Amino acid sequence: MAKLSERTAGALVLGAVVVGFVLILAIGLIGVAVMQRNLAYTDQVAHTYEVQNAINDFRLLNERMETARRGYLLSPEPNFARVFEETSLQLPGALARIGQLTRDNPAEQARVARAQALVRDEVAAARVSVANRLASAANFAEDEVVQDIRAIRQLAHEMAEDEAKKLAHRDTERRKAIRQLTGVIAVAGIVTFVVAVGSLWIIWRYTRDLADSHEALGRLNASLEEEVSSRTAELSRANEEIQRFAYIVSHDLRSPLVNVMGFTSELEAAARPLAALIEKADAEAPGLVSPDARAAVMTDLPESLGFIRASTQKMDRLIGAILRLSREGRRVLTPEPIELAKLFETVVATLKHVADDRGAEIVLAPGLPSLVSDRLALEQIFSNLIENALKYLKPGRPGRIEVHAHRRGERIIVEIADNGRGVDPKDHARIFDLFRRSGAQDQPGEGIGLAHVRALGYRLGATVTVDSALDAGATFRVSLPMTLSPEAAAA
């Protein structure tokens, strides 16, 4: 089974969470809708019960009124008369309540209207019968009130049946809504469970793969440390061989170069008497010396000797630079506490005459930090950078060189900024190569300074970069470790 990458695992977990959230949200919305339907059906059921209670109250009042009337007709007790009066007065109100509760039911409203007319007739006839008790008692089974009561009972029965049907329908719908809500909750639980199990499975897979990767990485690191140690030793030996080779080659090149320079001096010395002889021959025997011979002795020979001397001098400087680089590579670094403010004051003091001669100002920012590194290497690095800034100032512009430094984590960032003629962006990497220079070659130098700076910086665990544009000055940044470890110093 393929291992899950961190991006794949994260995407799967995020996808599962999003899908689960969307599903749960949809189920929640459906659940809310079903719950609202259930509440609506519950309200309707409660309303139906209320209507039924009102119908029952009306029927009970009607029966009590009729019972009291009949009781009074049979036996004129004051209690019968009182109950009759109370119920006859309450009956219209009970019927009005039924009408109010069934406003949304046209059929019930029609029945209520008919019942109201019957009740008015019933109450009026009942009062007449009570007033004419003896006549009504004789004609008890056939009086008008009995007919109204039967009609009212029929209407009440129809209203009760209608409400009972509504109650059964609404209760059925309410139970259906409850079942739907239960189903929605069950589905939500299942979805949540599936999403949770899926997410946990993905996380478990990824955690297991991550643990396997950590174990493999641990084994790789163990072998890598051995490999790095072996390669480091090999590189150290190769570096020492290169340094010895550079030293030997430079030393061996210098020997024939010294001979060339010596013989050039002898040729220059020999050319002077020869030139004097040509002049004397021209004076004593004009036409004896040919023009070609005169030009060769008087012009071509001194010019050629000048070219040879300039080339040998340049080669001597290059060989000297290679020897310096070779010696610097073999020098053992000595870490010590260094205050950058004092170190730069020393560097600026050594270059003060050059700065004054070029009309330039070197400004040190306050609060330069301290670090532990090799003092001589730092002096060489910063001397080279400031000397370069002084060398390549913009003519006609007062030179200004600013030195800043700040701490960033466990490193010190030193910036040397100038307002000189700048470096073309395409040459930013090129200027750190050995014997490579940028821009107009109108200043003395062999293209070794910045290569030396980067080589020294590498030994100190530093990086050297430049930020510049033509005619916009340059800023060289040296990123140094806060503390040069003894292991790095010995490397």
C-alpha positions in Angstrom: 0.0 0.0 0.0 1.4 3.4 -1.0 2.5 5.7 1.7 0.6 8.9 2.2 2.6 12.1 1.7 2.0 15.0 4.1 0.2 17.0 1.4 -2.0 14.0 0.4 -2.9 13.3 4.0 -3.7 16.9 4.7 -5.8 17.1 1.6 -7.7 13.9 2.5 -8.4 15.0 6.1 -9.4 18.5 4.9 -11.6 16.9 2.2 -13.2 14.6 4.7 -13.8 17.4 7.2 -15.3 19.6 4.5 -17.5 16.8 3.1 -18.6 15.9 6.6 -19.3 19.5 7.5 -21.4 20.0 4.3 -23.3 16.8 4.9 -23.9 17.6 8.6 -24.9 21.2 7.6 -27.4 19.8 5.0 -28.7 17.3 7.5 -29.0 20.0 10.1 -31.0 22.2 7.8 -33.3 19.2 6.9 -33.6 18.4 10.6 -34.6 22.0 11.3 -37.2 21.9 8.6 -38.6 18.6 9.8 -38.6 19.9 13.4 -40.5 23.0 12.3 -43.0 20.8 10.6 -43.3 18.7 13.7 -43.9 21.8 15.8 -46.5 23.0 13.4 -48.3 19.7 13.5 -48.0 19.6 17.3 -49.5 23.1 17.5 -52.4 22.0 15.2 -53.0 18.9 17.3 -53.1 21.1 20.5 -55.4 23.5 18.7 -57.7 20.6 17.7 -57.8 19.4 21.3 -58.7 23.0 22.4 -61.5 23.1 19.8 -62.8 19.7 21.0 -62.7 20.9 24.6 -64.7 24.0 23.6 -67.3 21.8 21.8 -67.5 19.6 24.8 -68.0 22.6 27.1 -70.7 23.9 24.8 -72.5 20.5 24.7 -72.2 20.2 28.5 -73.6 23.7 29.1 -76.5 23.0 26.7 -77.3 19.7 28.5 -77.1 21.3 31.9 -79.4 24.1 30.8 -81.9 21.6 29.4 -81.6 19.4 32.5 -82.2 22.4 34.8 -85.2 23.4 32.7 -86.8 20.0 32.8 -86.0 19.7 36.5 -87.7 23.0 37.1 -90.7 22.0 35.0 -91.1 18.9 37.1 -90.3 20.4 40.4 -90.0 24.2 40.7 -86.9 24.2 42.9 -85.0 27.5 43.1 -81.7 25.6 42.5 -83.0 24.5 39.1 -84.0 28.0 38.2 -80.5 29.3 39.2 -78.7 26.7 37.1 -80.9 27.4 34.2 -80.2 31.1 34.3 -76.4 30.6 34.7 -76.1 28.1 31.8 -78.4 30.1 29.5 -76.2 33.1 30.0 -72.9 31.1 29.4 -74.1 29.2 26.4 -73.7 32.0 23.8 -70.2 32.7 25.1 -69.2 29.0 24.8 -70.5 29.0 21.2 -68.7 32.2 20.4 -65.4 30.6 21.6 -65.9 27.7 19.2 -66.4 30.3 16.4 -63.2 32.1 17.4 -61.2 28.9 17.5 -62.5 27.7 14.1 -62.0 30.9 12.1 -59.9 29.0 9.5 -62.6 26.4 8.9 -65.5 27.6 6.8 -67.6 24.4 7.4 -67.3 24.9 11.2 -68.1 28.6 10.9 -71.4 27.6 9.0 -72.3 25.2 11.8 -71.5 27.7 14.5 -73.8 30.3 12.8 -76.6 27.7 12.6 -76.0 26.8 16.2 -76.1 30.4 17.3 -79.5 30.8 15.7 -80.7 27.6 17.3 -79.3 28.6 20.7 -81.2 31.9 20.5 -84.4 30.1 19.7 -83.7 27.5 22.3 -83.1 30.0 25.1 -86.1 32.1 24.1 -88.4 29.0 24.0 -86.9 27.7 27.2 -87.6 30.9 29.0 -91.2 30.8 27.7 -91.6 27.2 28.9 -90.2 28.1 32.3 -92.7 31.0 32.5 -95.6 28.7 31.5 -94.4 25.8 33.6 -97.8 23.9 34.0 -98.6 24.1 30.2 -95.0 23.1 29.3 -95.0 20.2 31.7 -98.2 18.8 30.2 -96.7 19.1 26.7 -93.2 18.2 27.7 -92.2 15.8 25.0 -93.4 17.9 22.1 -92.4 21.5 23.0 -90.2 23.6 20.7 -87.2 23.5 23.0 -86.8 19.7 22.5 -86.6 20.1 18.8 -83.9 22.9 19.1 -82.0 20.7 21.5 -82.0 17.8 19.1 -80.8 20.1 16.2 -78.1 21.6 18.4 -76.9 18.1 19.5 -76.7 17.1 15.9 -74.6 20.2 15.0 -72.3 19.6 18.1 -71.9 16.0 17.0 -70.9 17.0 13.5 -68.5 19.6 14.8 -66.9 17.0 17.2 -66.7 14.4 14.4 -65.0 17.0 12.0 -62.5 17.9 14.7 -61.9 14.2 15.5 -61.0 13.6 11.9 -58.6 16.6 11.9 -57.1 15.4 15.1 -56.4 11.9 13.6 -54.9 13.4 10.5 -52.7 15.9 12.3 -51.6 13.4 14.8 -50.6 11.0 12.0 -48.6 13.8 10.3 -47.0 14.7 13.6 -45.9 11.1 14.2 -44.6 11.0 10.6 -42.6 14.2 11.2 -41.2 12.7 14.4 -40.1 9.6 12.5 -38.5 11.7 9.8 -36.7 13.8 12.5 -35.5 10.5 14.1 -34.3 9.4 10.7 -32.4 12.6 10.0 -30.7 12.4 13.4 -29.8 8.8 12.7 -28.3 9.7 9.3 -26.4 12.6 10.9 -25.0 10.2 13.4 -24.0 7.7 10.7 -22.4 10.4 8.6 -20.5 11.9 11.6 -19.3 8.4 12.5 -18.1 7.6 9.0 -16.3 11.0 8.6 -14.7 10.5 12.1 -13.6 7.0 11.3 -12.3 8.0 7.9 -10.4 10.9 9.3 -8.9 8.8 12.1 -8.0 6.1 9.5 -6.2 8.7 7.3 -4.4 10.2 10.4 -3.4 6.8 11.6 -2.1 5.9 8.1 -0.2 9.1 7.9 1.2 8.8 11.4 2.3 5.3 10.7 3.9 6.3 7.5 5.5 9.3 9.3 6.9 7.0 12.0 8.3 4.7 9.3 9.8 7.7 7.5 11.4 8.9 10.8 12.9 5.5 11.3 14.2 5.4 7.8 15.5 9.0 8.2 17.2 8.0 11.4 19.0 5.1 9.7 19.9 7.4 6.8 21.2 10.1 9.1 23.4 7.5 10.9 24.9 6.4 7.6 25.0 9.9 6.3 27.0 11.1 9.3 29.6 8.4 8.6 29.5 9.4 4.9 29.8 13.1 5.7 32.7 12.4 8.1 34.5 10.3 5.4 33.8 12.9 2.7 34.9 15.7 4.9 38.2 14.0 5.6 38.6 13.4 1.9 37.8 17.1 1.1 40.2 18.2 3.8 43.0 16.1 2.4 42.1 17.3 -1.2 42.0 20.9 0.0 45.4 20.5 1.7 46.8 19.0 -1.5 45.3 21.9 -3.6 46.9 24.4 -1.2 50.3 22.6 -1.4 50.0 22.4 -5.1 49.2 26.1 -5.4 52.1 26.9 -3.2 54.5 24.7 -5.1 53.3 25.9 -8.5 53.4 29.5 -7.5 56.9 29.0 -6.1 58.1 27.2 -9.2 56.6 29.8 -11.5 58.3 32.6 -9.6 61.8 31.1 -10.3 61.7 31.4 -14.1 59.8 34.7 -13.7 62.7 36.1 -11.7 65.1 35.0 -14.5 62.9 36.6 -17.1 62.8 39.9 -15.1 66.6 39.7 -14.6 67.3 39.1 -18.3 64.8 41.9 -19.2 66.8 44.3 -17.0 70.1 43.1 -18.7 68.5 43.7 -22.1 67.4 47.2 -21.1 70.9 47.8 -19.9 72.4 46.5 -23.1 69.9 48.5 -25.2 71.2 51.8 -23.8 74.8 51.5 -25.2 73.4 50.2 -28.5 71.1 53.2 -28.8 74.1 55.4 -28.0 76.1 53.6 -30.7 73.3 54.2 -33.3 73.2 57.9 -32.4 77.0 58.2 -32.8 77.0 56.3 -36.1 74.3 58.7 -37.4 76.3 61.6 -36.3 79.7 60.4 -37.8 78.4 58.5 -40.9 74.9 59.5 -41.9 73.2 56.8 -43.9 75.3 54.0 -42.4 72.5 52.7 -40.2 69.3 51.8 -42.0 65.9 53.2 -40.9 64.7 49.7 -39.9 67.7 49.1 -37.7 67.3 52.5 -36.1 63.6 51.9 -35.4 64.3 48.5 -34.0 66.9 49.7 -31.6 65.4 53.1 -30.7 61.6 52.3 -30.7 60.7 48.6 -31.0 63.3 47.2 -28.5 62.4 49.6 -25.6 58.7 49.1 -26.3 58.9 45.4 -26.3 61.0 45.4 -23.1 58.4 47.6 -21.5 55.6 45.2 -22.4 57.8 42.3 -21.1 58.4 44.1 -17.8 54.7 45.1 -17.4 53.6 41.5 -18.0 56.2 40.0 -15.7 55.3 42.5 -13.0 51.6 41.6 -13.4 52.4 37.9 -13.3 54.5 38.5 -10.2 51.6 40.2 -8.5 49.2 37.3 -9.5 51.7 34.7 -8.2 52.0 36.7 -5.0 48.2 36.8 -4.6 48.0 33.0 -5.1 50.7 32.5 -2.5 48.8 34.7 -0.1 45.5 32.7 -0.7 47.4 29.5 -0.2 49.0 30.7 3.1 45.6 32.0 4.3 44.0 28.6 3.6 46.6 26.9 5.7 46.4 29.4 8.6 44.6 28.0 11.7 41.8 30.3 12.7 41.6 31.5 16.3 38.2 32.3 17.6 38.1 35.2 20.2 35.6 37.7 21.5 35.5 40.7 19.1 33.8 44.1 19.4 32.9 45.1 15.9 33.0 48.8 16.8 36.7 48.6 17.8 37.6 46.3 14.9 36.1 48.8 12.4 37.8 51.7 14.1 41.1 50.0 13.5 40.2 49.2 9.9 39.1 52.8 9.2 42.2 54.2 10.8 44.4 52.2 8.4 42.5 53.5 5.4 42.1 57.1 6.6 44.8 58.5 4.4 43.1 56.9 1.3 39.7 58.2 2.3 41.1 61.7 2.9 42.9 61.6 -0.4 39.7 60.7 -2.2 37.5 63.1 -0.2 35.4 60.2 1.2 33.7 59.9 4.6 33.4 56.5 6.4 30.6 56.4 9.0 30.2 53.7 11.6 26.7 53.2 12.9 26.3 53.2 16.7 25.7 50.0 18.6 27.7 47.6 16.5 27.3 44.1 18.1 30.0 41.7 19.3 30.8 38.2 18.2 33.3 35.4 18.6 35.4 34.9 15.4 38.9 35.2 13.9 40.1 38.7 14.2 42.7 38.7 11.4 40.3 37.2 8.9 37.6 39.7 9.8 40.1 42.6 9.4 41.1 41.3 6.0 37.4 40.9 4.9 36.3 44.3 6.0 39.5 46.1 4.9 39.0 44.6 1.4 35.4 45.7 1.2 36.0 49.3 2.4 39.1 49.6 0.2 37.0 48.5 -2.8 34.3 51.1 -1.9 37.0 53.8 -1.8 38.5 52.6 -5.1 35.3 52.7 -7.0 33.7 56.0 -5.9 31.7 58.0 -8.4 33.8 60.9 -9.8 32.2 64.2 -9.0 30.2 62.9 -6.1 31.4 63.2 -2.5 32.1 59.7 -1.3 30.2 58.3 1.7 30.6 54.8 3.1 28.3 53.6 5.9 28.9 50.5 8.1 25.8 48.9 9.8 25.5 45.7 11.7 22.6 43.9 13.5 21.8 40.6 15.0 19.3 38.2 13.2 18.8 35.1 15.2 22.1 33.4 15.8 23.9 35.4 13.1 25.4 38.9 12.7 24.6 40.8 9.5 27.3 43.4 8.6 26.4 45.8 5.8 29.0 48.1 4.0 27.1 50.5 1.8 28.6 53.2 -0.5 27.4 55.7 -3.0 29.9 54.9 -5.7 29.5 53.9 -9.3 27.9 50.5 -8.5 28.0 47.1 -10.1 25.9 45.9 -13.0 23.5 43.2 -11.7 24.7 40.7 -14.3 28.2 40.9 -12.7 27.0 40.3 -9.1 28.3 36.7 -9.1 31.2 37.3 -11.4 33.0 39.8 -9.2 33.6 37.1 -6.6 35.5 34.9 -9.0 39.3 34.8 -9.0 40.9 37.3 -11.4 37.5 38.6 -12.6 36.5 42.3 -12.5 33.5 44.3 -13.5 33.1 47.7 -15.2 35.8 50.0 -16.5 39.3 48.7 -15.7 40.6 52.1 -14.7 41.8 51.2 -11.2 44.8 49.0 -10.2 44.1 45.5 -9.2 44.2 41.8 -10.2 40.6 40.8 -9.4 41.7 38.9 -6.2 40.2 41.0 -3.4 36.6 39.8 -3.5 37.6 36.2 -4.2 39.8 36.4 -1.1 36.9 37.9 0.9 34.5 35.1 -0.1 37.2 32.4 0.6 37.9 33.9 4.1 34.1 34.2 4.7 33.6 30.6 3.8 36.2 29.5 6.4 34.4 31.6 9.0 31.0 30.1 8.1 29.9 33.4 6.5 28.2 34.3 3.3 29.0 37.4 1.3 26.5 38.9 -1.1 26.1 42.2 -3.0 23.1 44.4 -3.8 23.9 47.0 -6.4 23.0 48.7 -9.7 25.0 50.9 -12.0 25.5 54.5 -10.7 23.4 53.6 -7.6 26.2 52.5 -5.1 26.7 49.1 -3.7 25.9 47.3 -0.5 27.9 44.3 0.5 26.4 42.0 3.2 28.4 39.7 5.3 26.4 37.2 7.3 28.5 35.8 10.1 27.7 33.2 12.9 27.6 34.7 16.4 30.2 32.2 17.5 32.8 30.5 15.4 33.1 27.0 16.8 36.5 25.4 17.4 35.5 22.6 15.0 34.8 25.0 12.2 38.0 27.0 12.9 40.0 23.8 12.6 38.4 22.7 9.4 
